[in-house]
Amino acid sequence: MAEPAEAGVSERDRSKRAPGDEALRELATVAAERSRHALGRILSAASGRLHMDVCLLGEVSGAKEIICAAVGDTRSFRIGVGQELPLEESFAQLVLDGRITSPIPDAAADLRVAGLPMTRRWGVGGYIGAPVKFSEGRVFGVLECMSHRAAPWLGDRDLKFVQVLARLAADEVEREQIESEKDRLEAERIRSVLAEGALSVVFQPIMDLHDGTIIGMEALARFGTEPQRSPASWFADAALVGLRTDLELLAVAAALAQLESLPQTAYLSINVSPDTLVSPRFAALLDERLGGRVVLELPERALDDKTAHLREAIDELRRRGARVAIDDTTAGIGSLARLHRLLPDIIKLDISLTRDIDKDPIRRSLVTSLLSFAQEIGATVSAEGIETRAQADTLRAMGVMCGQGWFLAEPGPLAEVTRTLDFAQDLSWVDEEDWKASGR
């Protein structure tokens, strides 16, 4: 049996081609990456650093090797992702059973593989491969690199390099499998909520900052099922498995079911994502229910590159009586540009602007700019996250007419919050001149 050798290759040339500091840096980058491109980076690192024509990751399943990823000149080797190969005819079988434990510089001259159908079919010259095993020792498959020409420069350092990449590939495949199982379980949980309607709604009053009366109610979803986590986490996880719109529609339906129980002078504010707002199912859900009493809240941070498509849907909903609020608004240039394109009816200040506004002149300056902008486009400014009387005083004095927050009213069942709150009975903090100037 011919053993691999490096005859005819000088130490200088071999060292030049072997992985060095640059390759180690590449390894470090690949190891740190955790994305859908990571496997491609791993295979590219192998084929590029070793000057091989193609590199593939083969999964062993029964008597077959299934190519699950490949980079390089796959066309000349006539291989592709998803292709199934007889394991007994492949190099992979010899790697896994320990008959190939070192690089093969020239397959045609190596008795171990010269007679393999794959050697002739693919025209393999140089070959190097390493097993891909999961953390508990289970074999996934083989990471393999091949070239049509002989590769006399391949040596032990190259094999160690490939073995490290094989471990990284195993980690990535294992991570993807865990993520896939996590997504499957998450989808099951979301579908269970959808099937059982296991979602409730609480309401937080939106108050007139002058007289303390309720002018609106923001509907907030609550989940009473395991696992215990925030509503934002539920919706974010639903988005990852393609079910966010379904979950939002369930929350919207639950809120609309209580619309007629709101005070007649109060509007219902509903949170929706841009994708849900443009959904035909959302438009159908709102059919005949608007009547000027429904406000649709869109998160400002989710509006990038979607305003043109949104504008058409918003215009249609406005024709049917809805109003639009932009939630979590800041005073940045990007925010103002999006506000200008959508022209909302209500601009809701982000809590980062409300917090410490009574102490911070910079925050007051930013809110002043938003108030001026709102006046130009005919919008109302509403504050979120009002937690102290000083914040409420400052916002009202600046011209913010309405707001919400725990100082004003906590979220709760509709029956508990549809009443004038205690703080409204003490209007000593309302300046008489401001009251008259407001036109009330």
C-alpha positions in Angstrom: 0.0 0.0 0.0 1.4 3.3 -1.0 1.7 5.8 1.8 1.3 9.6 1.3 4.5 11.4 0.7 5.7 14.8 -0.1 8.5 13.8 -2.4 9.6 16.5 -4.8 8.2 19.3 -2.7 10.7 21.5 -1.0 10.2 22.5 2.6 10.2 26.1 1.6 7.3 25.5 -0.9 5.4 23.3 1.5 5.7 25.9 4.3 4.6 28.6 1.9 1.4 26.7 1.1 0.7 25.4 4.6 -1.7 27.3 6.9 0.1 30.0 8.8 -0.8 33.1 10.8 -3.2 34.3 8.2 -5.0 30.9 8.3 -5.2 31.0 12.0 -6.8 34.4 11.9 -9.3 33.0 9.4 -10.0 30.2 11.8 -10.6 32.6 14.6 -13.0 34.6 12.4 -14.9 31.5 11.4 -15.1 30.2 15.0 -16.6 33.5 16.1 -19.2 33.7 13.4 -22.7 32.4 14.1 -24.8 33.0 11.0 -26.4 31.2 8.1 -23.1 31.9 6.2 -20.9 30.2 8.7 -20.7 26.8 7.0 -19.8 28.4 3.7 -17.1 30.3 5.4 -15.7 27.2 6.9 -15.6 25.3 3.6 -14.2 28.4 1.8 -11.4 28.6 4.4 -10.5 24.9 3.8 -10.5 25.0 0.0 -8.8 28.4 -0.2 -6.1 27.9 2.3 -5.2 24.4 0.9 -5.4 25.5 -2.7 -8.0 22.8 -3.5 -10.7 23.0 -6.2 -13.7 22.0 -4.1 -14.6 21.5 -0.5 -17.8 19.8 0.7 -19.6 18.8 3.8 -21.2 15.3 3.5 -23.7 13.9 5.9 -23.7 10.2 6.4 -27.1 8.7 6.5 -27.4 4.9 6.4 -25.6 3.7 3.3 -25.4 7.1 1.7 -23.4 10.3 1.8 -25.6 13.3 1.3 -23.8 16.5 0.2 -25.3 19.3 2.4 -22.9 22.1 1.5 -20.2 22.7 -1.1 -18.0 25.5 -2.4 -15.6 25.8 -5.2 -15.6 24.2 -8.7 -18.6 21.9 -8.1 -19.5 21.9 -11.7 -16.4 20.2 -13.0 -16.8 17.6 -10.2 -20.5 17.2 -11.2 -21.6 17.5 -7.6 -24.3 19.6 -5.9 -26.1 20.2 -2.6 -28.6 17.5 -1.9 -26.8 14.9 -4.1 -26.7 11.4 -2.6 -23.7 9.2 -3.1 -23.2 5.5 -2.3 -21.2 5.5 0.9 -19.2 2.3 -0.1 -18.0 4.1 -3.2 -16.9 7.3 -1.5 -13.8 8.6 0.3 -16.0 9.4 3.3 -16.3 5.7 4.2 -12.6 5.3 4.3 -12.1 8.4 6.5 -14.8 7.3 8.9 -13.5 3.7 9.3 -9.9 4.9 9.8 -8.4 3.7 6.6 -7.6 7.3 5.5 -5.9 9.1 8.4 -3.6 11.4 6.4 -3.7 13.6 3.3 -3.6 11.9 -0.2 -1.4 14.0 -2.5 -2.2 11.9 -5.5 -5.2 9.6 -5.5 -4.3 7.8 -8.7 -1.0 6.7 -7.1 -2.5 5.7 -3.7 -3.7 2.1 -3.6 -6.3 2.9 -0.9 -8.4 5.1 -3.2 -7.1 4.5 -6.8 -9.8 2.0 -7.5 -12.7 3.9 -5.9 -15.5 4.8 -8.4 -15.4 8.3 -7.1 -11.7 8.7 -7.9 -12.4 8.0 -11.6 -15.8 9.7 -11.8 -14.7 13.0 -10.3 -11.1 12.9 -11.5 -9.7 13.3 -8.1 -6.0 14.2 -7.7 -5.3 15.5 -4.2 -7.7 14.7 -1.3 -7.9 15.5 2.4 -10.7 14.8 4.8 -11.7 14.7 8.4 -14.7 13.2 10.3 -17.3 15.6 11.5 -18.5 14.6 15.0 -21.0 16.2 17.4 -20.1 17.1 21.0 -21.5 13.8 22.3 -19.4 11.8 19.8 -22.1 11.0 17.3 -20.8 11.1 13.7 -22.5 13.5 11.4 -20.3 13.0 8.3 -17.1 14.2 6.7 -15.5 17.5 5.6 -13.6 16.8 2.4 -11.4 18.9 0.1 -10.4 17.7 -3.4 -8.5 18.9 -6.5 -8.3 17.5 -10.0 -4.5 17.9 -10.0 -2.2 16.2 -7.6 -1.5 18.2 -4.4 2.0 17.2 -3.3 2.1 20.1 -0.8 -0.4 18.5 1.5 1.0 17.5 4.8 0.2 16.9 8.5 -0.2 20.5 9.3 -2.9 20.7 6.6 -4.7 17.8 8.1 -4.7 19.4 11.5 -6.1 22.5 9.9 -8.9 20.5 8.3 -9.6 18.7 11.6 -10.1 22.0 13.3 -12.5 23.1 10.6 -14.3 19.8 10.9 -14.9 20.5 14.6 -16.1 24.0 13.8 -18.5 22.6 11.1 -19.8 20.1 13.7 -20.5 22.9 16.1 -22.3 24.9 13.5 -24.4 22.0 12.3 -25.2 21.0 15.9 -26.2 24.6 16.6 -28.4 24.8 13.5 -30.1 21.5 14.6 -30.7 22.9 18.0 -32.0 26.2 16.6 -34.3 24.2 14.2 -35.7 22.2 17.1 -36.1 25.4 19.1 -38.0 27.0 16.2 -40.2 23.9 15.9 -41.1 24.0 19.6 -41.7 27.7 19.5 -44.0 27.4 16.5 -45.9 24.7 18.4 -46.3 27.1 21.4 -47.5 29.9 19.2 -49.9 27.7 17.3 -51.3 26.5 20.6 -51.9 30.1 21.7 -53.6 30.8 18.3 -55.7 27.6 18.5 -56.8 28.2 22.1 -57.1 31.9 21.9 -54.8 32.0 25.0 -54.3 35.7 25.0 -56.0 38.5 26.9 -55.9 42.3 26.6 -55.4 45.0 29.2 -55.8 48.7 28.6 -53.8 51.7 29.6 -55.6 55.0 29.6 -54.3 57.9 27.5 -55.0 61.0 29.5 -55.7 64.6 28.8 -52.8 66.3 30.7 -55.0 69.3 31.5 -58.1 67.8 33.1 -57.1 64.2 33.6 -60.0 62.7 31.5 -59.5 59.6 29.5 -59.3 60.3 25.8 -58.1 57.0 24.6 -57.1 53.4 25.6 -54.1 51.6 24.4 -54.7 47.8 24.2 -51.8 45.7 25.4 -51.6 41.9 24.9 -51.0 39.6 27.8 -50.1 35.9 27.7 -51.1 33.6 30.5 -49.4 30.5 29.2 -45.9 29.0 29.7 -43.2 30.1 29.3 -43.6 33.3 31.3 -42.0 36.1 29.3 -42.9 39.6 28.2 -45.4 40.3 25.4 -42.6 41.7 23.3 -40.8 38.4 23.5 -43.8 36.5 22.5 -44.3 38.6 19.4 -40.5 38.6 18.6 -40.4 34.8 18.8 -43.6 34.6 16.7 -41.8 36.6 14.0 -38.9 34.2 14.0 -41.2 31.3 13.1 -43.3 33.3 10.6 -46.3 33.7 12.9 -46.2 37.3 14.1 -49.0 38.5 11.9 -51.2 35.6 13.1 -50.5 36.5 16.7 -51.0 40.2 16.2 -54.3 39.5 14.5 -55.4 37.5 17.5 -54.5 40.4 19.8 -56.3 42.9 17.5 -59.4 40.8 17.5 -59.4 40.6 21.3 -59.0 44.4 21.6 -61.7 45.1 19.0 -64.1 42.9 20.9 -64.1 45.4 23.7 -64.4 48.6 21.6 -68.0 49.2 22.4 -67.3 49.0 26.1 -64.9 52.0 25.9 -66.2 55.4 26.9 -67.9 57.0 23.9 -65.4 59.9 23.8 -62.3 57.6 23.9 -60.5 56.0 21.0 -59.0 52.5 21.0 -55.3 52.4 20.2 -54.0 49.1 18.7 -50.4 48.1 18.2 -49.5 46.5 14.8 -46.4 45.9 12.9 -46.0 47.2 9.3 -46.4 43.6 7.9 -49.6 43.1 9.8 -51.0 46.5 8.7 -50.6 45.7 5.0 -52.1 42.2 5.4 -55.5 41.7 3.7 -56.6 39.7 6.8 -56.0 42.9 8.9 -58.1 45.0 6.6 -60.9 42.4 6.7 -60.7 42.3 10.5 -61.3 46.0 10.7 -64.2 46.0 8.3 -67.1 48.1 9.6 -65.4 48.7 13.0 -63.5 51.9 12.6 -66.0 54.8 12.9 -63.2 57.2 13.8 -62.5 55.5 17.1 -59.6 53.3 16.1 -55.9 54.4 16.2 -53.3 52.1 14.7 -49.9 52.3 16.4 -46.9 51.5 14.3 -43.4 51.3 15.9 -41.1 53.9 14.5 -38.1 51.6 14.6 -39.8 49.2 12.2 -40.5 51.7 9.4 -37.2 51.6 7.5 -37.6 51.0 3.8 -41.3 50.2 4.2 -43.0 53.6 4.1 -44.0 53.7 0.4 -45.9 50.4 0.7 -47.3 51.4 4.0 -48.6 54.7 2.8 -50.9 53.1 0.4 -52.4 50.8 3.1 -52.6 53.7 5.5 -54.4 55.9 3.0 -57.0 53.2 2.5 -57.5 52.7 6.2 -57.8 56.5 6.8 -60.5 56.6 4.1 -62.4 54.1 6.3 -62.0 56.1 9.4 -58.8 55.0 11.1 -56.1 57.2 12.5 -52.4 56.4 12.6 -49.9 56.9 15.4 -46.2 56.4 15.2 -44.9 54.9 18.5 -41.6 55.2 20.2 -40.7 58.3 18.2 -37.3 60.0 18.7 -36.1 63.3 17.3 -33.5 62.0 14.9 -33.2 63.0 11.3 -34.3 59.5 10.2 -37.3 59.6 12.4 -38.4 63.0 11.1 -38.0 61.8 7.5 -40.2 58.8 8.1 -42.8 60.9 9.9 -42.8 63.3 6.9 -43.5 60.4 4.5 -46.3 58.9 6.6 -47.8 62.1 8.1 -49.2 60.4 11.2 -52.2 61.8 13.1 -50.4 61.2 16.5 -46.7 61.2 17.3 -46.0 59.2 20.5 -42.8 60.3 22.3 -40.4 57.5 23.1 -39.9 56.9 26.8 -36.3 57.9 26.4 -37.5 61.5 25.8 -40.0 61.5 28.6 -37.6 60.1 31.2 -36.0 63.0 33.2 -37.5 65.6 30.9 -38.1 67.8 33.9 -34.3 67.8 34.6 -32.7 67.6 31.2 -32.8 70.7 28.8 -31.5 68.6 25.9 -34.6 66.3 26.1 -36.8 69.4 26.3 -35.2 70.8 23.2 -35.7 67.6 21.3 -39.4 67.4 22.4 -39.8 71.1 21.4 -38.6 70.2 17.9 -41.1 67.4 17.6 -43.9 69.7 18.8 -43.0 72.2 16.1 -42.8 69.4 13.5 -46.2 68.0 14.6 -47.8 71.5 14.3 -46.6 71.8 10.8 -48.1 68.4 9.7 -51.2 68.7 11.8 -50.4 65.9 14.2 -50.9 65.6 18.0 -48.0 64.8 20.3 -48.6 62.2 23.0 -46.1 61.2 25.7 -45.4 57.7 26.9 -43.8 56.6 30.1 -44.9 59.4 32.4 -43.8 58.2 35.8 -43.7 61.4 37.9 -45.8 64.5 38.5 -42.8 66.6 37.5 -42.6 64.9 34.1 -46.4 65.5 33.6 -46.0 69.2 34.7 -43.1 69.7 32.3 -44.7 68.0 29.3 -48.0 69.9 29.8 -46.2 73.3 30.2 -44.3 72.6 26.9 -47.5 72.0 25.0 -47.9 68.2 25.1 -51.6 67.8 25.4 -51.9 64.1 26.3 -49.9 61.1 27.6 -49.8 57.9 29.5 -47.7 56.2 32.1 -47.8 54.6 35.5 -48.1 58.0 37.2 -51.4 58.6 35.4 -52.8 55.0 35.3 -51.5 51.5 35.3 -52.7 49.0 32.6 -55.6 46.9 33.7 -58.9 45.3 32.8 -61.2 47.7 31.0 -63.7 47.9 33.8 -61.0 49.1 36.3 -59.5 51.8 34.1 -62.6 53.4 32.5 -63.0 56.0 35.2 -61.6 59.5 36.0 -58.5 58.9 38.1 -57.6 60.4 41.5 -54.9 62.8 40.2 -57.5 64.6 38.0 -59.3 65.8 41.1 -56.3 68.0 42.1 -55.6 70.5 39.2 -53.4 72.8 41.3 -50.6 72.0 39.0 -52.4 73.4 35.9 -51.4 76.9 35.1 -54.5 79.1 34.5 -53.0 81.1 31.7 -52.0 77.9 29.9 -55.5 76.5 30.5 -57.0 79.6 28.7 -54.4 79.4 26.0 -55.3 75.8 25.2 -58.8 77.0 24.1 -60.7 74.9 26.6 
